[in-house]
Amino acid sequence: MNRLAVYCGSATPDDARYIELATEVGRSLALREIGVVYGGGRLGLMGAVARGALDAGGAVIGVIPEALFNSEVANHDCTELYTVSGMHERKQRFADLSDGFVTIPGGVGTMDELWEAMSWAQLGYHSKPVGLLNTMAFFDHLIAFNEKMAEVGFVRPAHQNILIHDTTIGGLINKMTAYEPHTPIFRMKAEDL
């Protein structure tokens, strides 16, 4: 993996551990010579991921919508900074520029990015690993919900391992590197659906 898209919040929670986590993720990726593709902001966890990677000598590619660029939240310290028209184009650019996706804590926008990466993988728009860093038990309920969807039958057996999760960034990267792409819906027969 040469580059990973990192999905995370642009907010700064009161608990400093979230900023420390984001900084460590950026630093860890840079030390593994994995470039960061992210939302292009300088605030919150986004900014911390970028700073962590840049401070460790890593490459950081930001992709930011025009509206956010114009509101002066863009991180001009990025190795490369792309301005796009909106969120749909941003997510497509993430997919085009990265070899996989890592989600760390965030809010509604972060969840939107995660679920879309999983949905696109399930359908066959990409065959890249989708990772979830579950530190501080932040995603316990989301992982349980994903398992419930599979248990009930809304996630096909062939797609139940799309979401890769671990409690450490090193463990997550190792699992993502070993990821074997599944059979996407676009290549399944009707009787398998």
N, C-alpha and C positions, 0 to 999 in steps of 0.2 A: 504494500500500500504506500503510495507516494503522497497522497493527500486525503484528509478526512474532513468532511463537513461536520462542524460542531454546532449543535442546536442548544441554545441556552437562553436564559432570561436577560433582558436589558435592565432589570431592576437590581437594586442593591438591598438585599434583606438586612434586617437588624443583626442577624446572626452572622458574624464575620467568617464563620467556617465555610459559607457558600462562596465567598470571594476567594478564600484560600484554596478551595477545591478547584475553582475555575482557573486560577493561576497555575496550580499544579498540573491540570490537564494540558494547558498550553505548553508548559515547560516540558512535560513528559513526552508530548508528541514531538516537539522540537528536538529533544535529545535522542529520539528514535529516528530522526530525519524524516518525519512525516509532517508535511505542510498542513496548515490550518486553513480551511475555507469556512467563513462564518459571516454573520449578518452585517459586518462593517461598522458597528457602533463602537463608541469609546466609553459608554456607560455600563454600569452593572457587571454582571457575569460576562457579558460579551467583551467588554473592555478588558476584563481581567484575563480571559483566555488569550486575547491578542497580546497583552503585555507579557504574560508568562512565556508565550512562544517567542516573541521578538527579543526579550531579554536573554533567552537561551540561544539566540542565533538562528531561530527558525523562520520559515517563510509564512507569511500571513496574507491571505487573499480575502478582502472584504467585498461583500455584495450587498448594496444598500439601495432601497427604493428612493426615487427622487424626493418624495415628500420628507423623508427622514434626513436625507442629505442636506436639503434646504433648511431644515430646522437646527442645523449646526450640531448634530450629534455624531456626524461621521468621524471615523478615526483615520486621520490623514497620515498616520505613522505606518499604515499597512504597506507591505511589500507591493501589493497591487490593490487598487480600489475601483470596483466597477459600480456605476450607477445604473439602475434599471428602472423601468416604468412602474412596476408594482410588485406585489407579493408573489403572484403566479410566475412571473419571469424570474424573480429571485430564487424561488424553489427549483425551477428548471435549471438555472445557472449552477446552483449547489450540486445538482445531480450531474451536470455536465463536467464540472471541474473536480469532482471528488471520486475517490475509489471506495467510499463507504460513508456511513453516517453515525455520529456519536451524539447521544442526547444526555445532557446533564440537567440539573434542576432549572426550572423556568416555569412560565405560566401558560396562558392560553395559546399564544403564538408558538411557543416551543412544542406544545402538544400537537398543534396543527401540523407542524413540520414533521414530527415523529410519525404521526398516523399516516400522513401522505407518503412518506418514504416507505412505510410498511405496505400500504395499499399498492403503490407502484411496483414494489417487489412482488407482491402476490399476483398482480395482473401480468407482470412481465415487462414493464417499462424499463426496469433495470434488474440486474442480478447481483447487486452489491450488498455487503453485510450492513445490517441495521443494529447498532449497539445502544444499550441503555446503561449508563453508569448509576447504579443504585447505592449511593453512599448515604449514610445517615438515615437509612430506611425510607428515603424520600419517595421512591417509586414502588414500595411494597404493594400498595393497593392497586396500582396500575398493572403490575405483573399478575396479581391475583385476578383482576378483571380480564386480562388477556387470556389467562388459563380458563376462566369461566366461559368466555366466548367459544373457546375450543371444546370444552366439555359439553356445552349445549349443542354444538354442531355448526356454529356460525363461522368458525375457522376450520378449514379442511385439514385433515391429517398431514397432507403434503406441505402445508404452510404454517404448522404449529411451531416451527423452530426459526421462523424469520426473525423474531425479536430475540436478540442475543443480549444477555445481561450478566453483569458481574459487579462486585462491590469495590473493585480496584481498577484503575485505568490500565495497569499492566496486564491484569487478568483479562480484562475486556478486549484489549488489543490482540492478545494471544488467541482468544476465541474467535475474534473477527477475522484474523489472518487464516485460521483453519476452516472458515466457513465454506461449506459446499452448497452452491446454489440449488434450489429446489425446482420442481417443475411448475412453471407459471400457469395461471388459468388460461392464457392465450394458447398454450400448447396442450391443454387437457382435452380429452374426449368428453362428450356430453354425459356419458354414464359415470364419469369420475367427478362430475360437478354435483 
